[in-house]
Amino acid sequence: MAKAQKSAANGKRTAASKQAGGKPLIYVLNGPNLNMLGLRQPEIYGHDTLADVERLCAAAASRLGLAISFRQSNLEGELVTWIQEARSKAAGIVLNAGAYTHTSVAILDALNAAEKPCVEVHLSNIHRRENFRHHSYVSLAAKGMICGFGPKGYVLALEALADIV
């Protein structure tokens, strides 16, 4: 039987979306430049590649009884489309929107329309970086934010969503 989740917008209970096998499906979405992990500024973002992060997420999801759809795009519109898709196909969203975190009202609007629990993730501690990185549009729609723990932040986000969905 599907667990129920409470819609942030209207308080109604809705069935969590399930993947084949009955596991709640979580979209793990990654924004611009995350395809460059391991190469781009490793002193900030670490040496793990996005493929390493995906393997870490897959292992955590399996342990938590979740299914994941792990995706990355450098295109804002594609991220918006995936968030909209999550409304009918996913139980929740883990989102590292990269630089779009600080600029995209479109992503905020999509998250609000999706009415799914979202956990915002950042590899680095955005509050210890440049001032423009301190503001997050994603946070306005997210259930919570995890930042500064590198790839482990994705695991923490999946653990939080496993408790919610």
N, C-alpha and C positions, 0 to 999 in steps of 0.2 A: 504494500500500500504506500502511495506517495506521501511524503511528509508535507504538511501545509506550511506556507510561508505567508507572512503578513506584508501586504503591499504598502510601501512607504507613503504612497500618495493618498490612498483611500481607506486603509485599514482593513480591507476585505481579505479573507483568506483565499489563496489560490494554490492549486497543486503545483509542486515543484516539477520542473521539466526533467524527464528521465531519458537517459541514453539506453540503447539496447542492453539488456542485462539488468535493468532496474536501478542503475546508479544515477544519482543526480548529476547532470551535466553542468560543468563550470567552464565558461569561456575565459581563457587566459590570454588577454590581448596586450600586445606590445606595440608602442609607437615608434616614431622616427629615430633612426640611428641605433636602435637596439640590435639590429642585424650586424652591427660593427663591434659588439661586445668581444672582449679579448684583444682587440686591436686598438680601439679608441680610448685614449686616456686611461690606461690600466691602473694608474695611481689613484684614480677616482672610482672607476667602475669595476676594477678587478681583472683577472686574467681568464675567468670563465667565459665561454662563448654562449651564444643564445641556445645552441644545441645542448650545451651542458645544463643550462637552466631548464630547458624542456625536459631533459631526462630526470632532473631533480623533481620537477613538478609531477611527472608521470609516476614516479615512485611514491611520492607523497599522496597523490590522488588514489593510487591503488591501496595504500595502507589505510586511507580514510574512507574508503568505499565510495569514491567519487570517480566520475569520468571527466576528462578534460578535452577541450578543443583549443590547442595552443596555436596562436597566430601572431604575425608581425606585419606591420605595414608602415611605410614612410608617408602614406597618403592619409590626410585627415578625413576625407570623405569615405574612404574604405573603412576606417575605424568606426565612423558614425554608422555606416551600413551594418557592420558586425554587431554593434551595440543594439541597433534596432532589431536585428535578427534574433538577438538573445531574448528579446521580449517573449517570443513564442517557443524558443528552442532550448533555452538554458535556465538553470535554477539560480545562477548567480554569475558574477563577473569579477575576475581579478584584472585590474587595469594598471599597467605602467604606460601612461600616455606620453612619456618622454617630455620633450619641450612643449608639446600641446597642452600639457598640464597647466601651464602658465598663460596660455593664450586662447584656448578654444572654448568659446561659448557654445559652439555647435556640438562639441562632445558633452558638455554639461547638459544641454537640452536633450540630447539623445539618451543620456543616463536617466534623466528625470522621466522621459517618456517610456523608457524600458521598464521601469518599476520593478527592478530586480536588485537584490542586495549586491553592492559593489564594494570591494576593498581596493583601495589605492595603494600601489607599491612603488617605491623608488629604491634603487640600489644604494645610492648615496644619501646622506642626511641633507636634504634640500635646505634645511634651516641653518646649516653651517656654511652655506655657499653664497653666491651672489644674491643681492637683495631681490632681484626680479624673480628668483626661483622660490622665494618664500611664499608667494601667492599661488594658490591652486584653485582653479575652477572646478576640478574633479572633486575636491573635498566637499564642495557644496552639495553634492549628490551621493557621496560615498558614505557607507556605514562607518568606515574607519580608514586610517592611513598607517602604513608601515614603511618606515624609511630608515636608511642607514645600516641595514644588516646584510647588504649584498644579496646574493641569490637566495639566502635563507628567508628573506622577506616574503618571497613567493610561497614558501612552505607555510610560514606563519599565516599568510592570507588564506591559503586553502584550509588550514586548520580552523580559522575563524569562520569561514563559510560553511564548513562541515557542521559546525555547531548551529548555524542559522538555518540551513536548508534541510 
